[in-house]
């Protein structure tokens, strides 16, 4: 599915979010920087990196490994890396079986990919494996707004309008219907925060973004 939509993935991200996705990534980078004593020297792993948008944002802080299991997405990411000359190295791999050694990263980031894992808890435990003790986990993920009127308007757009535009521009039926369905089935922020804590993390916090359309989770790898 992700290989199929790769050619128009970046375009649709900007269009469907009205470029708010860029703001979310900037906030994520600032939050991570605030937690690092020397951000310029950290080693960051960006999972479900896609074409590398969050990885390139995080490369302003330190060196980044971007990992994804979609070969077509990584091909596009590598083209962007050559143009930008950013400190990003792309690796093809599955979050559930990362091709990386234990305890090597100061931070792990994952944007809008956690809900796509086949086994959420297994994935979080694998993420913890490659992190140094005390390292930072940062997760950006879609959520459902709780403000009544805004929630209704958002759900109408998210479940009716977004799939139509996504299917039309991607020229693929399915992926942009999968998106709202996967978000609605995913644990809400309080429940997800509890799951993160149970999988080897402490100091879990949740920040609501853009009225609850997205949530930013921060946690520490257990010492």
C-alpha atoms as one frame of an Amber mdcrd trajectory, in Angstrom:
protein
   0.000   0.000   0.000   2.730   2.482   0.953   4.827   1.645  -2.100   1.763
   2.328  -4.265   1.146   5.831  -2.909   4.814   6.846  -2.617   4.958   9.026
  -5.794   2.256  11.414  -4.508   2.738  10.896  -0.788   4.436  14.229  -0.001
   1.993  16.208  -2.144  -0.991  14.656  -0.400   0.491  15.214   3.055   0.724
  18.960   2.353  -2.637  19.195   0.629  -4.734  17.136   3.032  -3.265  18.743
   6.164  -3.110  22.260   4.662   0.628  22.045   5.467  -0.079  21.777   9.212
   2.056  18.594   9.135   5.122  20.820   8.755   4.192  22.711  11.907   3.785
  19.434  13.827   7.261  18.308  12.812   8.805  21.619  13.839   7.137  21.333
  17.250   8.464  17.764  17.556  12.015  18.901  16.831  11.777  21.743  19.367
  10.401  19.451  22.069  13.184  16.936  21.517  15.838  19.664  21.589  14.523
  20.884  24.946  15.191  17.461  26.474  18.775  17.086  25.230  21.767  18.659
  27.025  23.696  18.809  23.732  21.263  18.279  20.803  23.980  18.689  18.164
  25.715  15.439  19.156  22.772  13.043  19.520  22.113   9.934  17.467  18.465
   9.780  16.352  16.483   6.927  14.828  13.387   7.953  12.869  11.050   4.997
  12.372   8.350   4.659   9.717  10.314   7.474   8.128   8.545   7.340   4.751
  10.219   9.865   2.466  12.115  11.297   5.426  10.299  14.521   6.301  10.656
  14.115  10.083  14.169  12.695   9.668  15.264  15.826   7.794  13.704  18.032
  10.460  15.519  16.085  13.190  18.797  16.285  11.241  18.945  19.902  12.390
  19.725  18.461  15.828  22.040  15.526  15.128  22.755  12.594  12.855  19.693
  10.558  11.885  18.990   7.039  10.690  15.653   6.842   8.883  14.102   3.374
   8.784  11.065   2.155   6.844   9.875  -1.096   5.277   8.585   0.633   2.110
  11.342   0.465  -0.494   9.660   3.024  -2.768   9.374   5.556   0.048  13.072
   5.160   0.860  14.060   5.652  -2.786  12.344   9.050  -2.686  13.901   9.820
   0.690  17.394   9.134  -0.627  16.788  11.476  -3.570  15.772  14.209  -1.143
  18.836  13.504   0.999  21.165  14.009  -1.947  19.518  17.337  -2.750  19.582
  18.572   0.841  22.909  17.036   1.893  21.370  16.366   5.279  22.794  14.088
   7.962  20.330  11.287   7.249  21.121   7.671   6.391  18.244   5.482   5.235
  17.863   1.830   6.187  15.198  -0.578   4.984  13.670  -2.547   7.849  10.611
  -3.559   9.844  10.008  -1.896  13.223   9.111  -5.302  14.668  12.557  -6.681
  13.691  14.950  -3.762  13.440  18.263  -4.512  11.697  20.113  -2.542  14.372
  22.149  -3.388  17.499  21.049  -2.826  21.092  21.279   0.462  23.000  22.754
   2.811  20.399  20.311   5.726  19.986  19.867   8.811  22.153  16.383   9.375
  20.743  13.819   7.563  18.624  11.083   9.386  16.731   8.078   8.037  14.884
   5.477  10.167  13.124   2.101   8.782  12.115   3.413   5.247  11.880   2.855
   3.682  15.275  -0.770   2.782  14.483   0.401   0.918  11.362   2.403  -1.655
  13.320   1.041  -5.175  13.205   1.805  -5.586  16.916   1.936  -2.316  18.870
   3.455  -3.677  22.073   6.033  -5.787  20.265   7.020  -2.739  18.229   7.451
  -0.529  21.293   9.550  -3.181  23.020  11.746  -3.459  19.925  12.109   0.312
  19.882  13.195   0.243  23.537  15.819  -2.381  22.678  17.761  -0.086  20.344
  17.622   2.926  22.702  20.191   3.834  25.324  18.957   3.831  28.896  17.369
   7.197  29.600  16.988   7.966  25.884  13.950   9.885  24.610  11.032   8.458
  22.665   8.972  10.953  20.650   5.773   9.876  18.914   3.543  11.992  16.685
   0.221  10.331  15.983  -3.241  11.255  14.807  -5.994  11.426  17.409  -9.679
  12.310  17.481 -10.607  15.778  18.810 -12.829  15.804  21.887 -14.365  19.304
  21.525 -17.925  18.441  20.356 -18.510  20.805  17.381 -14.911  20.682  16.197
 -14.956  16.898  16.507 -18.026  16.629  14.274 -16.604  18.936  11.610 -13.250
  17.172  11.682 -14.751  13.686  11.420 -16.871  14.770   8.453 -13.746  15.991
   6.659 -11.588  13.081   7.800 -14.012  10.292   6.878 -15.800  11.799   3.852
 -13.713  14.449   2.120 -10.144  13.313   2.766 -10.595   9.803   1.277 -12.153
  11.248  -1.891  -9.283  13.689  -2.450  -6.647  11.114  -1.478  -8.003   8.432
  -3.774  -8.342  10.885  -6.665  -4.831  12.319  -6.473  -3.027   9.096  -5.518
  -5.000   7.243  -8.210  -5.354   4.401  -5.733  -8.505   3.217  -4.048  -8.066
   2.157  -0.449  -5.075   3.814   1.237  -6.851   7.049   2.097  -9.898   5.187
   3.346  -7.579   3.081   5.501  -6.197   6.244   7.147  -9.349   7.405   9.000
 -10.325   3.820   9.800  -6.926   3.127  11.384  -7.077   6.315  13.453 -10.536
   5.532  14.805  -9.452   2.024  15.806  -6.212   3.173  17.470  -6.012   3.639
  21.266  -6.897   7.198  22.391  -4.099   9.278  23.976  -4.576   8.237  27.642
  -4.676   4.553  26.696  -1.696   4.811  24.349   0.325   6.627  27.027  -0.370
   3.739  29.396   0.718   1.180  26.778   3.967   3.098  26.176   4.685   3.052
  29.903   4.048  -0.699  30.091   6.551  -1.328  27.277   9.688  -0.070  29.002
   9.244   3.696  29.266   8.763   6.245  32.045   7.887   9.959  32.320   5.256
   9.610  29.592   3.588  12.894  28.632   1.005  13.783  25.993   0.590  17.151
  24.261  -2.514  17.833  22.171  -1.838  19.614  18.863  -4.241  21.579  16.646
  -7.306  20.964  18.741  -6.572  17.280  19.206  -6.127  16.316  15.547  -2.672
  15.089  16.492  -0.958  14.209  19.755   2.722  14.361  20.670   3.983  11.755
  23.147   7.295  12.019  24.981   8.809   9.304  27.171  12.113   8.113  28.613
  13.615   4.683  28.101  13.654   3.014  31.499  17.016   3.437  33.213
